[in-house]
Amino acid sequence: MRRAGEAGKALYATGNVRQLQKIGIIIVAQFIRSCDQFTFGIKIRMLLFLYL
């Protein structure tokens, strides 16, 4: 997950926002698929940490 965050920051720094949005959509889709009530809060925190 940390690698994905670094890649996202690199794309953002180069101004490749469209690519960044595609990656974000993929991450969110996988996140929703792998969700259950127990891990939901933990994964939300991880996503917030990646994007902030």
VOFISE-66738 format. One record per residue (C-alpha): z, x, y; residue in one letter; residue number from 1. Coordinates in pm, whole numbers, plus 50000, padded with zeros to 5 digits. Example, Ala and Ser with C-alpha at 12.3 -4.5 7.8 and 13.67 -1.06 7.14 Angstrom:
<r><pz>50780</pz><px>51230</px><py>49550</py><resn>a</resn><resi>1</resi></r>
<r><pz>50714</pz><px>51367</px><py>49894</py><resn>s</resn><resi>2</resi></r>
***
This chain:
<r><pz>50000</pz><px>50000</px><py>50000</py><resn>m</resn><resi>1</resi></r>
<r><pz>50077</pz><px>50285</px><py>50239</py><resn>r</resn><resi>2</resi></r>
<r><pz>49728</pz><px>50430</px><py>50187</py><resn>r</resn><resi>3</resi></r>
<r><pz>49577</pz><px>50096</px><py>50282</py><resn>a</resn><resi>4</resi></r>
<r><pz>49780</pz><px>50099</px><py>50601</py><resn>g</resn><resi>5</resi></r>
<r><pz>49664</pz><px>50450</px><py>50689</py><resn>e</resn><resi>6</resi></r>
<r><pz>49302</pz><px>50357</px><py>50620</py><resn>a</resn><resi>7</resi></r>
<r><pz>49344</pz><px>50049</px><py>50839</py><resn>g</resn><resi>8</resi></r>
<r><pz>49484</pz><px>50256</px><py>51125</py><resn>k</resn><resi>9</resi></r>
<r><pz>49198</pz><px>50505</px><py>51093</py><resn>a</resn><resi>10</resi></r>
<r><pz>48939</pz><px>50225</px><py>51106</py><resn>l</resn><resi>11</resi></r>
<r><pz>49118</pz><px>50069</px><py>51400</py><resn>y</resn><resi>12</resi></r>
<r><pz>49122</pz><px>50403</px><py>51585</py><resn>a</resn><resi>13</resi></r>
<r><pz>48747</pz><px>50445</px><py>51537</py><resn>t</resn><resi>14</resi></r>
<r><pz>48689</pz><px>50090</px><py>51664</py><resn>g</resn><resi>15</resi></r>
<r><pz>48548</pz><px>49965</px><py>51334</py><resn>n</resn><resi>16</resi></r>
<r><pz>48715</pz><px>49626</px><py>51371</py><resn>v</resn><resi>17</resi></r>
<r><pz>48471</pz><px>49429</px><py>51156</py><resn>r</resn><resi>18</resi></r>
<r><pz>48536</pz><px>49658</px><py>50860</py><resn>q</resn><resi>19</resi></r>
<r><pz>48909</pz><px>49630</px><py>50927</py><resn>l</resn><resi>20</resi></r>
<r><pz>48887</pz><px>49250</px><py>50918</py><resn>q</resn><resi>21</resi></r>
<r><pz>48705</pz><px>49257</px><py>50582</py><resn>k</resn><resi>22</resi></r>
<r><pz>48974</pz><px>49479</px><py>50432</py><resn>i</resn><resi>23</resi></r>
<r><pz>49245</pz><px>49256</px><py>50579</py><resn>g</resn><resi>24</resi></r>
<r><pz>49091</pz><px>48945</px><py>50424</py><resn>i</resn><resi>25</resi></r>
<r><pz>49071</pz><px>49116</px><py>50083</py><resn>i</resn><resi>26</resi></r>
<r><pz>49435</pz><px>49230</px><py>50105</py><resn>i</resn><resi>27</resi></r>
<r><pz>49552</pz><px>48881</px><py>50206</py><resn>v</resn><resi>28</resi></r>
<r><pz>49351</pz><px>48716</px><py>49926</py><resn>a</resn><resi>29</resi></r>
<r><pz>49500</pz><px>48950</px><py>49664</py><resn>q</resn><resi>30</resi></r>
<r><pz>49844</pz><px>48897</px><py>49817</py><resn>f</resn><resi>31</resi></r>
<r><pz>49816</pz><px>48518</px><py>49791</py><resn>i</resn><resi>32</resi></r>
<r><pz>49693</pz><px>48537</px><py>49431</py><resn>r</resn><resi>33</resi></r>
<r><pz>49981</pz><px>48760</px><py>49322</py><resn>s</resn><resi>34</resi></r>
<r><pz>50245</pz><px>48554</px><py>49501</py><resn>c</resn><resi>35</resi></r>
<r><pz>50546</pz><px>48386</px><py>49350</py><resn>d</resn><resi>36</resi></r>
<r><pz>50865</pz><px>48267</px><py>49517</py><resn>q</resn><resi>37</resi></r>
<r><pz>51075</pz><px>48567</px><py>49415</py><resn>f</resn><resi>38</resi></r>
<r><pz>50850</pz><px>48840</px><py>49556</py><resn>t</resn><resi>39</resi></r>
<r><pz>50714</pz><px>48640</px><py>49850</py><resn>f</resn><resi>40</resi></r>
<r><pz>50970</pz><px>48762</px><py>50105</py><resn>g</resn><resi>41</resi></r>
<r><pz>50936</pz><px>49125</px><py>49996</py><resn>i</resn><resi>42</resi></r>
<r><pz>50557</pz><px>49117</px><py>50019</py><resn>k</resn><resi>43</resi></r>
<r><pz>50566</pz><px>48952</px><py>50363</py><resn>i</resn><resi>44</resi></r>
<r><pz>50788</pz><px>49236</px><py>50485</py><resn>r</resn><resi>45</resi></r>
<r><pz>50549</pz><px>49494</px><py>50338</py><resn>m</resn><resi>46</resi></r>
<r><pz>50250</pz><px>49330</px><py>50510</py><resn>l</resn><resi>47</resi></r>
<r><pz>50434</pz><px>49314</px><py>50843</py><resn>l</resn><resi>48</resi></r>
<r><pz>50528</pz><px>49680</px><py>50805</py><resn>f</resn><resi>49</resi></r>
<r><pz>50163</pz><px>49772</px><py>50741</py><resn>l</resn><resi>50</resi></r>
<r><pz>50030</pz><px>49585</px><py>51042</py><resn>y</resn><resi>51</resi></r>
<r><pz>50306</pz><px>49694</px><py>51285</py><resn>l</resn><resi>52</resi></r>
***
